[in-house]
C-alpha cells in the first residue's frame, strides 16, 4: 500500500530518464538489425552456408523485433506515467503547503498533526479528502505501469510479423496502454463526467495525448483537461490550415491563451465549416461567478478575436464590481447566420439550442465546491439562441441577459425556464437592453400588433424582464446605425458596467 511518504519522494524525472534510455536502446537495436541484414544477405552467395546464415539472420531479426516491441511499449508507458506523476507530485506539494499555511503537518503515513498553531476543522477535513484522493490516484498510476511492465516481461506484447523494426516499435507502443473504454455514445454531461472520473490518471494522459479530439469537445469533462486536449488540436490545426481565413481566428485564440491574466481555457474547437470555438477567461470549474457569452450574426471562427476581447472586458468589470472569482466564456458553439438576411430565420437558433443547453449542464457537472452563479448572455442573434434554449427545455443558469435582441422566440418571461429558479420568479432573473440608435430596433417594430419573425422585444414592458441602461449609441440615418449595434462593450457605456453587475450577482441600473 502506497503511503504519503512514498508519493512525496516520487521523482517524475527519473521515469522520464527511463523513457529516454529505452528510446536510445530502440535506436541502437534498429541500427544493429541493419548490420545483421548486411552480413547475412550477400549478393551472389549461394549454398548451405548461405542458407544457414539467412536462417540465423531471420531468427536474430525476429528476436530483435520482439525486443523492440517490448521496449517501445515500456517507453511509451514510462512517458505517460511521467506526465501523470508530474500532476500528482504538484498536487502533493500544494497539499503540503496548504497544511503548513494552517499550522498543520502531514506525516509520512498521511496522518495530520498540529505544528503548534491554530487550525480549522474545515481545513483538516479538506486535507484528509485530498490525501485520500491523491493516494488513490497514485495507486492507480502505480498499478497501470506495473501492468505494462508485466505484459512486457511475460512476452504478451508481440510484433505482428512481416514488417520492419520501426513497425515493431509502433506495434509495441500501440499495445502498451491498458484497454480504455471510450465515453458513452450520445452520453449526457453527467454520463461523460462519470466515465472520465472512472479513468486512472495514466489512462487520461493517454487519451489526452493520443486522441485529444475525442476529449476536447465533451461536455462534462473538467476545464483543465478539455483545455489540454484542445491546445494540442489548436497547434496542429494552425499548421494544417495555413492560408485559410480561419487561421486568423486560431491565431487570435493562441495569443489569448498565452496571456497570463486571467488565464484562458480552450474548452472547444472545431474547424469544420465556418468553425466553432469555446474560450473561457478564467476557470469556470472554480469561479464563483460564471458567464457564457453567445455572439450573433456574422460570428465565425475567423472573427473570434473581437468576441474574446468583449469577454475579457466583462471579466474585468465583474471583478471590479466585487466578484471574488470570475469566468467569462466566449461560446461560439453554433453555426451563426452569416448575413442579416439570414437572421430572419429561427433555424440557426434551433440548430444551436441543444449544444448550448448541454454546455451549461456540463458547467454544473464539473464545478468544484458550492454551485456557481451562472449567467447566459446573448448579443443580437445570440439572444435568439439563448431564448430558444431557455424556452425549449430550459437552461442550467441563474440569469439570462439579452443585449440588442431581434427576438428570443417567446412573448413573455413565462415561456422561459431556468433550472433552479422558481418559475414565478423568472422575470427577476431575465435582463435586457437595447441602445436608442441601434438598427436592431427596426427588426422589433410591430405591424398591426404582430411581432415580426423572432418574437417579442425583451425590452418591452409587457415582456416582464428587467431592463437596464445602455448609452444611446451612434446616431445615423433615420435615427439608427449599425455602429450602435456593437457599442455595448465600449468603456464609457453603462451597459458594460451593468453586464459586470449582473455577472457578479449585483443589481443593475
NUGUVO-500745 format. One record per residue (C-alpha): x, y, z; residue in three letters. Coordinates in Angstrom, 1 decimal, padded with zeros to 4 digits, m for minus. Layout:
<sites>
[site [X Y Z] ALA]
...
</sites>
This chain:
<sites>
[site [000.0 000.0 000.0] UNK]
[site [001.4 003.4 m001.0] UNK]
[site [001.9 006.0 001.7] UNK]
[site [002.1 009.7 001.7] UNK]
[site [005.8 009.5 002.3] UNK]
[site [006.2 007.2 m000.8] UNK]
[site [004.4 009.6 m003.1] UNK]
[site [006.2 012.6 m001.6] UNK]
[site [009.5 011.0 m002.7] UNK]
[site [008.4 010.2 m006.2] UNK]
[site [010.6 011.7 m008.9] UNK]
[site [008.9 012.1 m012.3] UNK]
[site [012.2 013.0 m013.9] UNK]
[site [013.6 009.5 m013.1] UNK]
[site [010.7 007.9 m015.0] UNK]
[site [011.4 010.3 m017.9] UNK]
[site [015.0 009.2 m017.9] UNK]
[site [013.8 005.6 m018.2] UNK]
[site [011.8 006.5 m021.3] UNK]
[site [014.8 008.3 m022.8] UNK]
[site [017.1 005.4 m022.2] UNK]
[site [014.6 003.0 m023.8] UNK]
[site [014.3 005.2 m026.8] UNK]
[site [018.1 005.2 m027.2] UNK]
[site [018.1 001.4 m026.9] UNK]
[site [015.4 001.0 m029.6] UNK]
[site [017.5 003.2 m031.9] UNK]
[site [020.6 001.1 m031.3] UNK]
[site [018.7 m002.2 m031.9] UNK]
[site [017.3 m000.9 m035.2] UNK]
[site [020.8 000.0 m036.3] UNK]
[site [022.1 m003.4 m035.2] UNK]
[site [019.5 m005.1 m037.3] UNK]
[site [020.7 m003.3 m040.4] UNK]
[site [024.2 m004.8 m039.7] UNK]
[site [022.7 m008.3 m039.4] UNK]
[site [020.9 m007.9 m042.7] UNK]
[site [024.1 m006.7 m044.5] UNK]
[site [026.1 m009.7 m043.1] UNK]
[site [023.5 m012.4 m044.0] UNK]
[site [022.3 m011.2 m047.4] UNK]
[site [025.4 m011.1 m049.6] UNK]
[site [024.5 m010.8 m053.3] UNK]
[site [025.6 m014.0 m055.2] UNK]
[site [026.2 m016.0 m052.0] UNK]
[site [024.6 m019.5 m052.5] UNK]
[site [024.8 m022.9 m051.0] UNK]
[site [024.3 m024.4 m047.5] UNK]
[site [026.3 m021.8 m045.7] UNK]
[site [024.3 m019.0 m047.3] UNK]
[site [021.0 m020.8 m046.3] UNK]
[site [022.3 m021.3 m042.7] UNK]
[site [023.3 m017.6 m042.4] UNK]
[site [020.0 m016.4 m043.8] UNK]
[site [018.1 m018.6 m041.4] UNK]
[site [020.2 m017.4 m038.5] UNK]
[site [019.7 m013.8 m039.6] UNK]
[site [015.9 m014.2 m039.7] UNK]
[site [015.9 m015.7 m036.2] UNK]
[site [018.0 m012.8 m034.9] UNK]
[site [015.7 m010.3 m036.6] UNK]
[site [012.6 m011.9 m035.1] UNK]
[site [014.3 m011.7 m031.7] UNK]
[site [015.2 m008.0 m032.2] UNK]
[site [011.6 m007.3 m033.3] UNK]
[site [010.3 m008.7 m030.1] UNK]
[site [012.8 m006.7 m028.0] UNK]
[site [011.9 m003.5 m029.9] UNK]
[site [008.2 m004.1 m029.4] UNK]
[site [008.6 m004.7 m025.7] UNK]
[site [011.0 m001.7 m025.2] UNK]
[site [008.7 000.6 m027.2] UNK]
[site [005.7 m000.5 m025.0] UNK]
[site [007.6 000.3 m021.8] UNK]
[site [009.0 003.5 m023.2] UNK]
[site [005.5 004.8 m024.1] UNK]
[site [004.2 003.7 m020.7] UNK]
[site [007.0 005.4 m018.9] UNK]
[site [006.4 008.6 m020.8] UNK]
[site [002.7 008.6 m019.9] UNK]
[site [003.4 007.8 m016.3] UNK]
[site [005.9 010.6 m016.0] UNK]
[site [003.2 013.1 m017.0] UNK]
[site [000.7 011.6 m014.6] UNK]
[site [003.3 011.7 m011.8] UNK]
[site [004.0 015.4 m012.6] UNK]
[site [000.3 016.1 m011.9] UNK]
[site [000.3 014.0 m008.7] UNK]
[site [003.6 015.4 m007.3] UNK]
[site [002.3 019.0 m007.9] UNK]
[site [m000.9 018.2 m006.0] UNK]
[site [001.2 016.7 m003.1] UNK]
[site [003.3 019.9 m002.9] UNK]
[site [000.1 022.1 m002.9] UNK]
[site [m001.4 020.0 m000.2] UNK]
[site [001.7 020.1 002.0] UNK]
[site [001.7 023.9 001.5] UNK]
[site [m001.9 024.2 002.5] UNK]
[site [m001.2 022.2 005.7] UNK]
[site [001.8 024.4 006.5] UNK]
[site [m000.2 027.7 006.0] UNK]
[site [m002.7 026.5 008.5] UNK]
[site [m000.3 025.3 011.2] UNK]
[site [m000.5 021.6 010.3] UNK]
[site [001.8 018.9 009.1] UNK]
[site [001.2 015.8 007.1] UNK]
[site [003.2 012.8 008.3] UNK]
[site [004.7 010.1 006.1] UNK]
[site [001.7 007.8 006.9] UNK]
[site [m000.8 010.5 005.9] UNK]
[site [m001.6 011.5 009.5] UNK]
[site [m002.4 015.2 010.1] UNK]
[site [m000.9 016.8 013.2] UNK]
[site [m000.7 020.3 014.5] UNK]
[site [002.6 022.1 014.5] UNK]
[site [001.5 024.4 017.3] UNK]
[site [m000.6 027.0 015.6] UNK]
[site [m004.4 027.2 015.4] UNK]
[site [m006.2 025.0 012.9] UNK]
[site [m009.7 025.0 011.5] UNK]
[site [m011.8 021.7 011.3] UNK]
[site [m012.7 022.7 007.8] UNK]
[site [m009.1 022.6 006.7] UNK]
[site [m008.5 019.3 008.5] UNK]
[site [m011.4 017.8 006.5] UNK]
[site [m010.1 019.2 003.2] UNK]
[site [m006.6 017.9 003.8] UNK]
[site [m008.0 014.4 004.7] UNK]
[site [m010.0 014.4 001.5] UNK]
[site [m007.0 015.5 m000.6] UNK]
[site [m004.8 012.8 000.9] UNK]
[site [m007.3 010.1 000.2] UNK]
[site [m007.8 011.3 m003.4] UNK]
[site [m004.1 011.6 m004.1] UNK]
[site [m003.2 008.2 m002.7] UNK]
[site [m006.0 006.6 m004.7] UNK]
[site [m004.7 008.3 m007.9] UNK]
[site [m001.1 007.3 m007.1] UNK]
[site [m002.1 003.7 m006.6] UNK]
[site [m003.9 003.7 m009.9] UNK]
[site [m000.8 005.1 m011.8] UNK]
[site [001.4 002.6 m010.0] UNK]
[site [m000.9 m000.3 m011.0] UNK]
[site [m001.0 000.9 m014.6] UNK]
[site [002.7 001.0 m015.0] UNK]
[site [003.2 m002.3 m013.2] UNK]
[site [000.7 m003.9 m015.6] UNK]
[site [002.6 m002.6 m018.6] UNK]
[site [005.9 m004.0 m017.3] UNK]
[site [004.3 m007.4 m016.5] UNK]
[site [002.9 m007.6 m020.0] UNK]
[site [006.3 m006.9 m021.5] UNK]
[site [008.1 m009.3 m019.2] UNK]
[site [005.6 m012.1 m019.9] UNK]
[site [006.0 m011.6 m023.7] UNK]
[site [002.4 m010.6 m024.1] UNK]
[site [003.4 m007.6 m026.3] UNK]
[site [004.2 m009.1 m029.7] UNK]
[site [005.2 m007.8 m033.1] UNK]
[site [002.7 m008.9 m035.7] UNK]
[site [005.3 m010.1 m038.1] UNK]
[site [006.2 m009.3 m041.7] UNK]
[site [007.3 m005.7 m041.0] UNK]
[site [010.4 m003.6 m040.2] UNK]
[site [011.8 m003.0 m036.7] UNK]
[site [010.3 000.5 m036.9] UNK]
[site [006.9 m001.1 m037.4] UNK]
[site [007.6 m003.4 m034.5] UNK]
[site [008.2 m000.4 m032.3] UNK]
[site [004.9 001.2 m033.4] UNK]
[site [003.1 m002.1 m032.6] UNK]
[site [004.6 m002.3 m029.2] UNK]
[site [003.7 001.3 m028.4] UNK]
[site [000.2 000.8 m029.5] UNK]
[site [m000.1 m002.3 m027.3] UNK]
[site [001.4 m000.6 m024.2] UNK]
[site [m001.6 001.1 m022.7] UNK]
[site [m004.3 m000.5 m020.8] UNK]
[site [m007.6 m001.1 m022.5] UNK]
[site [m009.6 002.1 m022.3] UNK]
[site [m013.3 002.1 m022.9] UNK]
[site [m014.4 005.2 m024.7] UNK]
[site [m017.1 007.7 m023.5] UNK]
[site [m020.8 006.6 m023.6] UNK]
[site [m022.3 007.1 m027.0] UNK]
[site [m024.6 010.2 m027.0] UNK]
[site [m024.0 010.4 m023.3] UNK]
[site [m025.2 013.3 m021.2] UNK]
[site [m022.7 015.6 m019.5] UNK]
[site [m023.3 013.6 m016.3] UNK]
[site [m022.5 010.4 m018.2] UNK]
[site [m019.3 011.9 m019.6] UNK]
[site [m018.2 013.1 m016.2] UNK]
[site [m018.8 009.6 m014.7] UNK]
[site [m016.8 008.0 m017.5] UNK]
[site [m013.9 010.4 m017.1] UNK]
[site [m013.8 010.0 m013.3] UNK]
[site [m013.6 006.3 m013.7] UNK]
[site [m010.3 006.5 m015.6] UNK]
[site [m006.9 006.5 m013.9] UNK]
[site [m004.5 009.4 m014.4] UNK]
[site [m002.4 007.3 m016.8] UNK]
[site [m005.4 006.5 m018.9] UNK]
[site [m006.5 010.1 m019.0] UNK]
[site [m003.0 011.2 m020.1] UNK]
[site [m003.0 008.5 m022.8] UNK]
[site [m006.3 009.8 m024.2] UNK]
[site [m005.2 013.5 m024.0] UNK]
[site [m002.1 012.7 m026.0] UNK]
[site [m003.4 010.0 m028.3] UNK]
[site [m006.9 011.2 m029.0] UNK]
[site [m007.4 014.8 m027.9] UNK]
[site [m010.2 015.4 m030.4] UNK]
[site [m012.3 012.8 m028.5] UNK]
[site [m012.0 014.6 m025.2] UNK]
[site [m011.8 018.3 m026.0] UNK]
[site [m015.4 018.9 m027.0] UNK]
[site [m017.1 016.6 m024.5] UNK]
[site [m019.4 018.5 m022.0] UNK]
[site [m018.8 017.1 m018.5] UNK]
[site [m015.0 016.9 m018.8] UNK]
[site [m013.1 019.3 m016.4] UNK]
[site [m012.0 022.6 m017.9] UNK]
[site [m008.3 021.9 m017.4] UNK]
[site [m008.5 018.6 m019.3] UNK]
[site [m010.6 020.0 m022.1] UNK]
[site [m008.0 022.8 m022.4] UNK]
[site [m005.1 020.4 m022.5] UNK]
[site [m006.7 018.4 m025.3] UNK]
[site [m007.8 021.4 m027.4] UNK]
[site [m004.4 023.1 m027.1] UNK]
[site [m002.9 020.1 m028.9] UNK]
[site [m005.6 020.3 m031.6] UNK]
[site [m005.1 024.0 m032.0] UNK]
[site [m001.4 023.7 m032.7] UNK]
[site [m002.0 021.1 m035.4] UNK]
[site [m004.8 023.0 m037.0] UNK]
[site [m002.8 026.2 m037.2] UNK]
[site [m000.1 024.3 m039.1] UNK]
[site [m002.6 022.4 m041.3] UNK]
[site [m004.8 025.3 m042.3] UNK]
[site [m002.2 027.9 m043.4] UNK]
[site [m003.8 030.2 m046.0] UNK]
[site [m007.3 029.5 m044.7] UNK]
[site [m009.2 032.6 m043.2] UNK]
[site [m009.9 030.5 m040.1] UNK]
[site [m006.2 030.6 m039.2] UNK]
[site [m006.7 034.3 m038.2] UNK]
[site [m009.1 033.2 m035.6] UNK]
[site [m007.0 030.3 m034.4] UNK]
[site [m004.0 032.6 m034.0] UNK]
[site [m006.2 035.0 m032.0] UNK]
[site [m007.1 032.2 m029.7] UNK]
[site [m003.4 031.2 m029.4] UNK]
[site [m002.4 034.7 m028.4] UNK]
[site [m005.2 034.9 m025.9] UNK]
[site [m004.1 031.5 m024.4] UNK]
[site [m000.6 033.0 m023.9] UNK]
[site [m001.8 035.9 m021.9] UNK]
[site [m001.4 035.3 m018.1] UNK]
[site [m004.4 037.3 m016.6] UNK]
[site [m006.9 035.9 m016.5] UNK]
[site [m005.7 032.5 m017.6] UNK]
[site [m007.7 031.3 m020.6] UNK]
[site [m009.0 027.8 m021.2] UNK]
[site [m009.8 026.4 m024.6] UNK]
[site [m013.0 024.4 m024.0] UNK]
[site [m014.0 023.5 m027.5] UNK]
[site [m012.6 023.7 m031.1] UNK]
[site [m013.9 022.6 m034.4] UNK]
[site [m012.5 023.9 m037.7] UNK]
[site [m015.3 022.5 m039.9] UNK]
[site [m017.4 024.9 m041.9] UNK]
[site [m017.2 028.4 m040.5] UNK]
[site [m015.6 026.9 m037.4] UNK]
[site [m016.6 026.8 m033.8] UNK]
[site [m014.6 027.6 m030.6] UNK]
[site [m015.3 027.9 m026.8] UNK]
[site [m012.8 030.0 m024.8] UNK]
[site [m013.1 030.9 m021.2] UNK]
[site [m011.4 033.8 m019.5] UNK]
[site [m010.9 032.3 m016.0] UNK]
[site [m011.5 028.7 m014.9] UNK]
[site [m015.3 028.0 m014.8] UNK]
[site [m014.8 024.9 m012.6] UNK]
[site [m013.5 027.0 m009.7] UNK]
[site [m015.1 030.5 m010.3] UNK]
[site [m017.8 031.9 m008.1] UNK]
[site [m019.5 033.7 m011.0] UNK]
[site [m019.5 032.1 m014.5] UNK]
[site [m020.9 033.8 m017.6] UNK]
[site [m021.4 032.3 m021.0] UNK]
[site [m021.5 034.9 m023.9] UNK]
[site [m023.2 033.9 m027.1] UNK]
[site [m022.4 036.2 m030.1] UNK]
[site [m024.7 036.8 m033.0] UNK]
[site [m025.0 037.3 m036.8] UNK]
[site [m021.7 037.2 m038.7] UNK]
[site [m019.9 035.4 m035.9] UNK]
[site [m017.4 032.8 m037.1] UNK]
[site [m014.0 031.4 m036.1] UNK]
[site [m012.1 033.8 m038.3] UNK]
[site [m013.6 036.8 m036.4] UNK]
[site [m013.5 035.5 m032.9] UNK]
[site [m010.8 037.9 m031.7] UNK]
[site [m013.4 040.7 m031.1] UNK]
[site [m015.6 038.4 m029.1] UNK]
[site [m012.7 037.3 m026.9] UNK]
[site [m012.0 041.0 m026.2] UNK]
[site [m015.6 041.5 m025.1] UNK]
[site [m015.4 038.6 m022.7] UNK]
[site [m012.2 040.0 m021.2] UNK]
[site [m013.9 043.3 m020.7] UNK]
[site [m016.8 041.6 m018.9] UNK]
[site [m014.4 039.7 m016.7] UNK]
[site [m012.7 042.9 m015.8] UNK]
[site [m015.9 044.8 m014.9] UNK]
[site [m017.4 041.9 m013.0] UNK]
[site [m014.2 041.7 m011.0] UNK]
[site [m014.2 045.4 m010.3] UNK]
[site [m017.8 045.1 m009.2] UNK]
[site [m016.7 042.7 m006.5] UNK]
[site [m016.9 039.2 m007.9] UNK]
[site [m014.4 037.2 m005.9] UNK]
[site [m013.6 034.9 m008.8] UNK]
[site [m015.0 035.1 m012.3] UNK]
[site [m015.0 033.2 m015.6] UNK]
[site [m016.5 034.6 m018.8] UNK]
[site [m016.8 032.2 m021.7] UNK]
[site [m017.0 033.1 m025.4] UNK]
[site [m019.3 030.4 m026.7] UNK]
[site [m019.1 030.2 m030.4] UNK]
[site [m020.6 026.7 m030.4] UNK]
[site [m023.2 027.1 m033.1] UNK]
[site [m023.5 027.9 m036.8] UNK]
[site [m024.4 031.6 m036.7] UNK]
[site [m026.2 033.4 m039.6] UNK]
[site [m023.7 034.8 m042.0] UNK]
[site [m025.8 037.8 m043.1] UNK]
[site [m028.6 040.0 m041.7] UNK]
[site [m031.0 038.5 m044.2] UNK]
[site [m030.2 035.0 m042.8] UNK]
[site [m031.0 036.2 m039.3] UNK]
[site [m034.7 036.3 m040.0] UNK]
[site [m034.8 032.5 m039.7] UNK]
[site [m035.1 030.6 m036.5] UNK]
[site [m033.3 027.6 m037.9] UNK]
[site [m029.9 028.7 m036.6] UNK]
[site [m031.3 029.1 m033.1] UNK]
[site [m032.9 025.7 m033.2] UNK]
[site [m029.7 024.2 m034.5] UNK]
[site [m027.7 025.6 m031.6] UNK]
[site [m030.0 025.4 m028.6] UNK]
[site [m029.3 021.8 m027.6] UNK]
[site [m025.5 022.4 m027.7] UNK]
[site [m025.8 025.5 m025.5] UNK]
[site [m028.0 023.6 m023.0] UNK]
[site [m025.6 020.7 m022.9] UNK]
[site [m022.7 023.0 m022.3] UNK]
[site [m024.5 024.7 m019.4] UNK]
[site [m025.3 021.3 m017.9] UNK]
[site [m021.6 020.4 m018.2] UNK]
[site [m020.6 023.5 m016.3] UNK]
[site [m022.8 022.4 m013.4] UNK]
[site [m021.3 018.9 m013.5] UNK]
[site [m017.7 019.9 m013.4] UNK]
[site [m017.9 022.8 m011.0] UNK]
[site [m015.9 022.3 m007.7] UNK]
[site [m017.4 023.3 m004.4] UNK]
[site [m020.7 025.2 m003.9] UNK]
[site [m022.7 025.8 m007.2] UNK]
[site [m021.5 028.9 m009.0] UNK]
[site [m023.8 031.8 m010.0] UNK]
[site [m024.2 031.3 m013.8] UNK]
[site [m025.3 033.8 m016.4] UNK]
[site [m026.0 033.2 m020.0] UNK]
[site [m025.7 036.3 m022.2] UNK]
[site [m026.6 036.7 m025.8] UNK]
[site [m025.9 039.5 m028.2] UNK]
[site [m028.1 040.1 m031.3] UNK]
[site [m029.0 036.7 m032.9] UNK]
[site [m027.2 035.1 m029.9] UNK]
[site [m030.1 036.2 m027.8] UNK]
[site [m032.4 034.2 m030.1] UNK]
[site [m030.3 031.1 m029.5] UNK]
[site [m030.3 031.7 m025.7] UNK]
[site [m034.1 032.3 m025.8] UNK]
[site [m034.9 029.1 m027.7] UNK]
[site [m032.7 027.0 m025.4] UNK]
[site [m034.4 028.5 m022.3] UNK]
[site [m037.9 028.0 m023.9] UNK]
[site [m037.4 024.5 m025.2] UNK]
[site [m036.1 022.5 m022.2] UNK]
[site [m034.6 025.2 m020.0] UNK]
[site [m031.0 026.3 m019.2] UNK]
[site [m028.9 025.5 m016.2] UNK]
[site [m028.4 029.2 m015.4] UNK]
[site [m029.3 031.7 m012.7] UNK]
[site [m029.6 034.8 m015.0] UNK]
[site [m030.4 035.4 m018.7] UNK]
[site [m029.2 038.6 m020.5] UNK]
[site [m030.5 039.8 m023.9] UNK]
[site [m028.4 042.5 m025.5] UNK]
[site [m029.8 044.1 m028.7] UNK]
[site [m032.2 041.3 m029.3] UNK]
[site [m034.2 040.8 m032.5] UNK]
[site [m036.5 038.5 m030.5] UNK]
[site [m036.0 035.4 m028.3] UNK]
[site [m038.7 033.1 m029.5] UNK]
[site [m041.0 034.0 m026.6] UNK]
[site [m043.7 036.5 m026.0] UNK]
[site [m043.0 036.9 m022.3] UNK]
[site [m040.8 035.6 m019.5] UNK]
[site [m043.3 032.9 m018.5] UNK]
[site [m042.2 030.9 m021.6] UNK]
[site [m038.5 030.8 m020.4] UNK]
[site [m037.2 028.2 m017.9] UNK]
[site [m034.1 028.4 m015.7] UNK]
[site [m033.1 025.3 m013.7] UNK]
[site [m033.2 026.0 m010.0] UNK]
[site [m035.2 029.2 m010.4] UNK]
[site [m038.9 029.1 m009.4] UNK]
[site [m041.0 029.7 m012.5] UNK]
[site [m042.8 032.5 m010.8] UNK]
[site [m039.5 034.3 m010.2] UNK]
[site [m038.0 034.0 m013.6] UNK]
[site [m038.8 037.6 m014.6] UNK]
[site [m036.4 038.8 m011.9] UNK]
[site [m033.6 036.9 m013.5] UNK]
[site [m034.1 037.9 m017.1] UNK]
[site [m032.3 041.2 m018.1] UNK]
[site [m032.4 043.1 m021.4] UNK]
[site [m031.1 046.3 m023.0] UNK]
[site [m031.1 048.0 m026.4] UNK]
[site [m029.5 051.2 m027.5] UNK]
[site [m031.7 054.0 m028.7] UNK]
[site [m030.0 054.3 m032.1] UNK]
[site [m029.3 050.6 m032.6] UNK]
[site [m030.6 049.5 m036.0] UNK]
[site [m032.0 046.3 m034.3] UNK]
[site [m034.9 048.4 m033.3] UNK]
[site [m036.2 048.2 m036.8] UNK]
[site [m036.5 044.5 m036.5] UNK]
[site [m038.6 044.9 m033.4] UNK]
[site [m041.3 047.0 m034.9] UNK]
[site [m044.9 045.6 m034.8] UNK]
[site [m047.3 045.7 m037.7] UNK]
[site [m050.9 045.6 m036.6] UNK]
[site [m049.8 044.1 m033.3] UNK]
[site [m048.0 041.2 m035.0] UNK]
[site [m044.4 040.5 m033.7] UNK]
[site [m042.0 040.1 m036.6] UNK]
[site [m040.5 036.7 m037.1] UNK]
[site [m038.4 036.1 m034.0] UNK]
[site [m040.8 037.1 m031.2] UNK]
[site [m041.3 039.9 m028.7] UNK]
[site [m038.7 042.5 m028.0] UNK]
[site [m037.4 041.5 m024.5] UNK]
[site [m037.0 045.2 m023.5] UNK]
[site [m040.8 045.8 m023.9] UNK]
[site [m042.6 046.4 m020.6] UNK]
[site [m045.0 043.6 m021.4] UNK]
[site [m042.3 041.0 m021.7] UNK]
[site [m041.8 041.0 m017.9] UNK]
[site [m038.0 041.2 m017.6] UNK]
[site [m035.6 043.7 m016.0] UNK]
[site [m034.5 046.4 m018.5] UNK]
[site [m031.1 048.0 m017.8] UNK]
[site [m029.4 051.1 m019.2] UNK]
[site [m027.2 051.5 m022.3] UNK]
[site [m025.8 054.6 m023.9] UNK]
[site [m027.9 055.8 m026.9] UNK]
[site [m025.1 054.8 m029.3] UNK]
[site [m024.0 056.4 m032.6] UNK]
[site [m026.8 058.3 m034.4] UNK]
[site [m027.4 057.5 m038.0] UNK]
[site [m029.8 057.8 m041.0] UNK]
[site [m033.3 057.9 m039.7] UNK]
[site [m032.0 057.8 m036.1] UNK]
[site [m030.5 054.3 m036.4] UNK]
[site [m027.0 053.0 m037.1] UNK]
[site [m025.1 049.7 m037.4] UNK]
[site [m022.3 051.1 m035.2] UNK]
[site [m024.7 051.4 m032.2] UNK]
[site [m025.4 047.7 m032.5] UNK]
[site [m021.8 046.9 m031.5] UNK]
[site [m021.0 049.7 m028.9] UNK]
[site [m022.4 048.0 m025.8] UNK]
[site [m018.8 047.0 m024.7] UNK]
[site [m017.3 050.5 m025.1] UNK]
[site [m015.5 051.6 m021.9] UNK]
[site [m017.8 054.5 m021.3] UNK]
[site [m021.1 052.7 m022.0] UNK]
[site [m023.2 052.0 m018.8] UNK]
[site [m024.3 048.7 m020.5] UNK]
[site [m020.8 047.3 m019.9] UNK]
[site [m020.9 048.3 m016.2] UNK]
[site [m024.4 046.7 m015.9] UNK]
[site [m023.2 043.5 m017.5] UNK]
[site [m020.5 043.3 m014.9] UNK]
[site [m023.1 043.8 m012.2] UNK]
[site [m025.3 041.0 m013.5] UNK]
[site [m022.4 038.6 m013.8] UNK]
[site [m021.3 039.4 m010.2] UNK]
[site [m024.9 038.8 m009.0] UNK]
[site [m025.5 042.5 m008.2] UNK]
[site [m028.3 045.0 m009.1] UNK]
[site [m028.2 046.9 m012.3] UNK]
[site [m029.2 050.5 m013.2] UNK]
</sites>
